[in-house]
């Protein structure tokens, strides 16, 4: 895993590193800017229902599993 442990959502971070080349790759898959994913994963601000829905669709995780905080 690359730079593991920086996200407040470890399950999402792990999924991304196991299934994508980078945060930018994941962001492209869900149709948002990589900065959107980074700020969400760092807990710097919230996001929209659209982004959450896209993340859950791509990962196949439940909301509870994906956004379980460490």
N, CA, C and O atoms as a GROMACS GRO file, in nm:
protein
  280
    1UNK      N    1   0.084  -0.119   0.000
    1UNK     CA    2   0.000   0.000   0.000
    1UNK      C    3   0.088   0.125   0.000
    1UNK      O    4   0.197   0.126   0.057
    2UNK      N    5   0.040   0.227  -0.064
    2UNK     CA    6   0.115   0.352  -0.073
    2UNK      C    7   0.068   0.449   0.034
    2UNK      O    8  -0.053   0.470   0.048
    3UNK      N    9   0.156   0.508   0.109
    3UNK     CA   10   0.123   0.611   0.207
    3UNK      C   11   0.000   0.575   0.290
    3UNK      O   12  -0.088   0.659   0.310
    4UNK      N   13  -0.006   0.453   0.339
    4UNK     CA   14  -0.124   0.408   0.414
    4UNK      C   15  -0.136   0.481   0.546
    4UNK      O   16  -0.036   0.520   0.608
    5UNK      N   17  -0.260   0.498   0.589
    5UNK     CA   18  -0.287   0.552   0.720
    5UNK      C   19  -0.318   0.700   0.726
    5UNK      O   20  -0.335   0.753   0.836
    6UNK      N   21  -0.327   0.768   0.616
    6UNK     CA   22  -0.350   0.913   0.620
    6UNK      C   23  -0.499   0.949   0.618
    6UNK      O   24  -0.535   1.063   0.651
    7UNK      N   25  -0.585   0.856   0.581
    7UNK     CA   26  -0.728   0.884   0.569
    7UNK      C   27  -0.801   0.855   0.700
    7UNK      O   28  -0.760   0.769   0.777
    8UNK      N   29  -0.911   0.928   0.723
    8UNK     CA   30  -0.994   0.897   0.840
    8UNK      C   31  -1.086   0.779   0.810
    8UNK      O   32  -1.154   0.729   0.900
    9UNK      N   33  -1.089   0.734   0.683
    9UNK     CA   34  -1.171   0.621   0.641
    9UNK      C   35  -1.080   0.506   0.594
    9UNK      O   36  -1.057   0.492   0.474
   10UNK      N   37  -1.029   0.425   0.687
   10UNK     CA   38  -0.932   0.322   0.649
   10UNK      C   39  -0.985   0.217   0.550
   10UNK      O   40  -0.909   0.168   0.467
   11UNK      N   41  -1.113   0.183   0.559
   11UNK     CA   42  -1.167   0.083   0.466
   11UNK      C   43  -1.168   0.136   0.323
   11UNK      O   44  -1.135   0.063   0.229
   12UNK      N   45  -1.206   0.260   0.307
   12UNK     CA   46  -1.205   0.321   0.174
   12UNK      C   47  -1.061   0.335   0.123
   12UNK      O   48  -1.033   0.305   0.007
   13UNK      N   49  -0.973   0.380   0.208
   13UNK     CA   50  -0.832   0.395   0.168
   13UNK      C   51  -0.774   0.261   0.123
   13UNK      O   52  -0.708   0.253   0.019
   14UNK      N   53  -0.799   0.156   0.200
   14UNK     CA   54  -0.749   0.023   0.164
   14UNK      C   55  -0.805  -0.022   0.030
   14UNK      O   56  -0.732  -0.074  -0.054
   15UNK      N   57  -0.936  -0.002   0.009
   15UNK     CA   58  -0.997  -0.042  -0.117
   15UNK      C   59  -0.931   0.031  -0.234
   15UNK      O   60  -0.899  -0.031  -0.336
   16UNK      N   61  -0.910   0.160  -0.219
   16UNK     CA   62  -0.849   0.237  -0.327
   16UNK      C   63  -0.710   0.184  -0.360
   16UNK      O   64  -0.678   0.164  -0.477
   17UNK      N   65  -0.626   0.161  -0.258
   17UNK     CA   66  -0.489   0.117  -0.286
   17UNK      C   67  -0.485  -0.024  -0.343
   17UNK      O   68  -0.391  -0.060  -0.415
   18UNK      N   69  -0.587  -0.105  -0.311
   18UNK     CA   70  -0.589  -0.242  -0.364
   18UNK      C   71  -0.649  -0.250  -0.505
   18UNK      O   72  -0.621  -0.346  -0.578
   19UNK      N   73  -0.729  -0.152  -0.544
   19UNK     CA   74  -0.802  -0.161  -0.671
   19UNK      C   75  -0.772  -0.050  -0.772
   19UNK      O   76  -0.819  -0.059  -0.885
   20UNK      N   77  -0.698   0.050  -0.734
   20UNK     CA   78  -0.671   0.162  -0.823
   20UNK      C   79  -0.521   0.192  -0.825
   20UNK      O   80  -0.448   0.155  -0.734
   21UNK      N   81  -0.478   0.259  -0.930
   21UNK     CA   82  -0.338   0.298  -0.941
   21UNK      C   83  -0.304   0.416  -0.851
   21UNK      O   84  -0.190   0.430  -0.806
   22UNK      N   85  -0.405   0.501  -0.826
   22UNK     CA   86  -0.382   0.624  -0.749
   22UNK      C   87  -0.515   0.684  -0.706
   22UNK      O   88  -0.621   0.637  -0.748
   23UNK      N   89  -0.509   0.788  -0.624
   23UNK     CA   90  -0.628   0.863  -0.588
   23UNK      C   91  -0.688   0.925  -0.714
   23UNK      O   92  -0.810   0.927  -0.730
   24UNK      N   93  -0.604   0.974  -0.802
   24UNK     CA   94  -0.653   1.033  -0.928
   24UNK      C   95  -0.726   0.930  -1.013
   24UNK      O   96  -0.828   0.962  -1.074
   25UNK      N   97  -0.676   0.808  -1.016
   25UNK     CA   98  -0.742   0.700  -1.089
   25UNK      C   99  -0.881   0.675  -1.030
   25UNK      O  100  -0.979   0.665  -1.104
   26UNK      N  101  -0.890   0.666  -0.898
   26UNK     CA  102  -1.018   0.645  -0.832
   26UNK      C  103  -1.113   0.762  -0.860
   26UNK      O  104  -1.230   0.741  -0.893
   27UNK      N  105  -1.063   0.883  -0.847
   27UNK     CA  106  -1.145   1.002  -0.872
   27UNK      C  107  -1.201   1.000  -1.013
   27UNK      O  108  -1.318   1.032  -1.035
   28UNK      N  109  -1.118   0.962  -1.110
   28UNK     CA  110  -1.165   0.953  -1.248
   28UNK      C  111  -1.274   0.849  -1.265
   28UNK      O  112  -1.369   0.870  -1.340
   29UNK      N  113  -1.261   0.739  -1.195
   29UNK     CA  114  -1.361   0.633  -1.204
   29UNK      C  115  -1.498   0.680  -1.152
   29UNK      O  116  -1.602   0.637  -1.202
   30UNK      N  117  -1.496   0.768  -1.051
   30UNK     CA  118  -1.624   0.812  -0.993
   30UNK      C  119  -1.667   0.949  -1.046
   30UNK      O  120  -1.773   0.999  -1.010
   31UNK      N  121  -1.585   1.009  -1.133
   31UNK     CA  122  -1.624   1.132  -1.202
   31UNK      C  123  -1.610   1.259  -1.122
   31UNK      O  124  -1.689   1.352  -1.139
   32UNK      N  125  -1.509   1.265  -1.034
   32UNK     CA  126  -1.484   1.387  -0.956
   32UNK      C  127  -1.336   1.422  -0.961
   32UNK      O  128  -1.254   1.341  -1.004
   33UNK      N  129  -1.303   1.542  -0.917
   33UNK     CA  130  -1.162   1.584  -0.910
   33UNK      C  131  -1.091   1.510  -0.797
   33UNK      O  132  -1.152   1.478  -0.695
   34UNK      N  133  -0.962   1.482  -0.815
   34UNK     CA  134  -0.889   1.410  -0.711
   34UNK      C  135  -0.887   1.488  -0.580
   34UNK      O  136  -0.883   1.429  -0.472
   35UNK      N  137  -0.889   1.619  -0.588
   35UNK     CA  138  -0.890   1.703  -0.467
   35UNK      C  139  -1.018   1.678  -0.384
   35UNK      O  140  -1.015   1.684  -0.262
   36UNK      N  141  -1.128   1.651  -0.452
   36UNK     CA  142  -1.253   1.619  -0.383
   36UNK      C  143  -1.237   1.494  -0.298
   36UNK      O  144  -1.280   1.491  -0.183
   37UNK      N  145  -1.176   1.392  -0.355
   37UNK     CA  146  -1.154   1.266  -0.282
   37UNK      C  147  -1.058   1.288  -0.166
   37UNK      O  148  -1.082   1.239  -0.056
   38UNK      N  149  -0.951   1.360  -0.190
   38UNK     CA  150  -0.851   1.383  -0.084
   38UNK      C  151  -0.910   1.459   0.033
   38UNK      O  152  -0.890   1.419   0.148
   39UNK      N  153  -0.982   1.568   0.007
   39UNK     CA  154  -1.038   1.646   0.118
   39UNK      C  155  -1.142   1.566   0.196
   39UNK      O  156  -1.151   1.578   0.318
   40UNK      N  157  -1.221   1.485   0.125
   40UNK     CA  158  -1.317   1.398   0.194
   40UNK      C  159  -1.244   1.297   0.282
   40UNK      O  160  -1.280   1.280   0.399
   41UNK      N  161  -1.144   1.231   0.228
   41UNK     CA  162  -1.075   1.126   0.301
   41UNK      C  163  -0.993   1.178   0.418
   41UNK      O  164  -0.969   1.105   0.514
   42UNK      N  165  -0.950   1.302   0.411
   42UNK     CA  166  -0.878   1.363   0.523
   42UNK      C  167  -0.974   1.417   0.628
   42UNK      O  168  -0.931   1.454   0.738
   43UNK      N  169  -1.103   1.423   0.595
   43UNK     CA  170  -1.201   1.475   0.688
   43UNK      C  171  -1.202   1.626   0.698
   43UNK      O  172  -1.248   1.682   0.797
   44UNK      N  173  -1.150   1.690   0.596
   44UNK     CA  174  -1.140   1.836   0.596
   44UNK      C  175  -1.274   1.904   0.569
   44UNK      O  176  -1.295   2.018   0.608
   45UNK      N  177  -1.364   1.833   0.501
   45UNK     CA  178  -1.499   1.884   0.478
   45UNK      C  179  -1.585   1.770   0.428
   45UNK      O  180  -1.536   1.664   0.390
   46UNK      N  181  -1.716   1.794   0.430
   46UNK     CA  182  -1.810   1.693   0.382
   46UNK      C  183  -1.815   1.690   0.231
   46UNK      O  184  -1.732   1.752   0.163
   47UNK      N  185  -1.912   1.619   0.180
   47UNK     CA  186  -1.927   1.609   0.036
   47UNK      C  187  -2.075   1.596   0.002
   47UNK      O  188  -2.161   1.603   0.091
   48UNK      N  189  -2.104   1.579  -0.123
   48UNK     CA  190  -2.243   1.569  -0.166
   48UNK      C  191  -2.291   1.424  -0.169
   48UNK      O  192  -2.210   1.331  -0.169
   49UNK      N  193  -2.421   1.408  -0.172
   49UNK     CA  194  -2.479   1.275  -0.183
   49UNK      C  195  -2.435   1.209  -0.313
   49UNK      O  196  -2.413   1.088  -0.317
   50UNK      N  197  -2.421   1.287  -0.419
   50UNK     CA  198  -2.376   1.233  -0.548
   50UNK      C  199  -2.240   1.165  -0.534
   50UNK      O  200  -2.221   1.053  -0.582
   51UNK      N  201  -2.145   1.232  -0.469
   51UNK     CA  202  -2.011   1.176  -0.454
   51UNK      C  203  -2.016   1.050  -0.369
   51UNK      O  204  -1.952   0.950  -0.403
   52UNK      N  205  -2.090   1.053  -0.260
   52UNK     CA  206  -2.103   0.934  -0.175
   52UNK      C  207  -2.163   0.818  -0.255
   52UNK      O  208  -2.114   0.706  -0.248
   53UNK      N  209  -2.269   0.846  -0.330
   53UNK     CA  210  -2.332   0.742  -0.411
   53UNK      C  211  -2.234   0.683  -0.512
   53UNK      O  212  -2.232   0.562  -0.533
   54UNK      N  213  -2.153   0.768  -0.575
   54UNK     CA  214  -2.055   0.721  -0.673
   54UNK      C  215  -1.948   0.635  -0.605
   54UNK      O  216  -1.907   0.532  -0.660
   55UNK      N  217  -1.903   0.675  -0.488
   55UNK     CA  218  -1.803   0.597  -0.414
   55UNK      C  219  -1.859   0.459  -0.379
   55UNK      O  220  -1.793   0.358  -0.401
   56UNK      N  221  -1.981   0.455  -0.327
   56UNK     CA  222  -2.042   0.328  -0.288
   56UNK      C  223  -2.066   0.239  -0.409
   56UNK      O  224  -2.048   0.118  -0.401
   57UNK      N  225  -2.106   0.298  -0.520
   57UNK     CA  226  -2.128   0.222  -0.643
   57UNK      C  227  -1.997   0.160  -0.692
   57UNK      O  228  -1.994   0.043  -0.730
   58UNK      N  229  -1.889   0.237  -0.690
   58UNK     CA  230  -1.760   0.188  -0.739
   58UNK      C  231  -1.701   0.081  -0.648
   58UNK      O  232  -1.648  -0.019  -0.695
   59UNK      N  233  -1.710   0.103  -0.517
   59UNK     CA  234  -1.646   0.011  -0.422
   59UNK      C  235  -1.731  -0.112  -0.390
   59UNK      O  236  -1.677  -0.217  -0.355
   60UNK      N  237  -1.862  -0.099  -0.403
   60UNK     CA  238  -1.950  -0.209  -0.366
   60UNK      C  239  -1.968  -0.225  -0.216
   60UNK      O  240  -2.029  -0.322  -0.170
   61UNK      N  241  -1.915  -0.131  -0.139
   61UNK     CA  242  -1.928  -0.137   0.007
   61UNK      C  243  -2.058  -0.070   0.052
   61UNK      O  244  -2.118   0.010  -0.021
   62UNK      N  245  -2.099  -0.104   0.173
   62UNK     CA  246  -2.210  -0.032   0.234
   62UNK      C  247  -2.157   0.101   0.286
   62UNK      O  248  -2.037   0.120   0.302
   63UNK      N  249  -2.249   0.193   0.312
   63UNK     CA  250  -2.209   0.324   0.368
   63UNK      C  251  -2.135   0.304   0.500
   63UNK      O  252  -2.030   0.364   0.522
   64UNK      N  253  -2.189   0.218   0.585
   64UNK     CA  254  -2.130   0.196   0.718
   64UNK      C  255  -1.988   0.142   0.709
   64UNK      O  256  -1.900   0.185   0.782
   65UNK      N  257  -1.966   0.048   0.618
   65UNK     CA  258  -1.833  -0.010   0.601
   65UNK      C  259  -1.736   0.090   0.540
   65UNK      O  260  -1.623   0.106   0.587
   66UNK      N  261  -1.780   0.157   0.435
   66UNK     CA  262  -1.693   0.250   0.362
   66UNK      C  263  -1.650   0.369   0.448
   66UNK      O  264  -1.534   0.409   0.447
   67UNK      N  265  -1.745   0.424   0.522
   67UNK     CA  266  -1.716   0.547   0.596
   67UNK      C  267  -1.700   0.526   0.746
   67UNK      O  268  -1.723   0.618   0.825
   68UNK      N  269  -1.660   0.406   0.783
   68UNK     CA  270  -1.626   0.378   0.923
   68UNK      C  271  -1.496   0.451   0.954
   68UNK      O  272  -1.396   0.433   0.885
   69UNK      N  273  -1.498   0.534   1.058
   69UNK     CA  274  -1.380   0.615   1.090
   69UNK      C  275  -1.286   0.538   1.183
   69UNK      O  276  -1.328   0.452   1.261
   70UNK      N  277  -1.158   0.572   1.172
   70UNK     CA  278  -1.061   0.508   1.261
   70UNK      C  279  -1.055   0.580   1.393
   70UNK      O  280  -0.978   0.541   1.481
   0.00000   0.00000   0.00000
